[in-house]
Amino acid sequence: MPTWDVHASARVFSTQRQALGLLDGLRSAWDYGIQRILVEMDNVEAVKLITNPSQSNNSTIIRRIQSLINYSWSAMFKIASRVVNGAADALARNGFEEESGLLLWNAPPPFMDAFLQADQQAWRGNSDHC
């Protein structure tokens, strides 16, 4: 009977899900004419895959992101601390659960209040964010 490494598969799924979200976000930014973008991700593995084109990669999503960041604009990547990235993760999770296309808010949606407060407290107490 084959065995299944739940932890490894969860990491791969998480990286692919974040990569899909990033691809959609970068496409939207490009379509809206944004000239400079800073992408902060707490997934070190994904950032390394995306920013190191010399690595052999079988992921079509990663190759599409690499192609997109080479368009004539400034796309920079930064690794964000997981401690101060809870709000972004919650927003991404909600976007995948909703599956209703692009959502734009004029103010943070109510489900974000607790995450934003926690991130603000973590940001104040985390010296790694500078």
C-alpha positions, 0 to 999 in steps of 0.5 A: 500500500503506498504511503502519503506524506501529508506534510510534503503534499500540504507544502506543495499545495500551499506553494501552488495556491500562493503561486496561483494567487500571485499570478492572478495578482501580477496579471491584474497589476499589469492590466491596470498599468502598474509600473512598480510592484513589491511582492511580499510573501511568507513562503520562502520556497515560492520566492526562491522558485520564482526569483531564481530562473536558473533552477529547473522548474516543471511548474507551468505556474512558476514559469508564467510568473517568471515570464510576467515579472520580466515584462517592462516593469519593476517587480521586486520580491521580499520575504515577509515574516509569517508573524506579520503576514496573517492578514494577507494569508486570511485575505488570500484564503477568503479569495480562494474560498469565494471563487467569485473573481476579482473583489475590490474593497474600499475598506477592509472587509469585516472578517479582516478586523481580528487579523489586522489587529493581530498583525499590527501587534506582531509588527510592533513586537517583531524586529525582523520586519525592517 
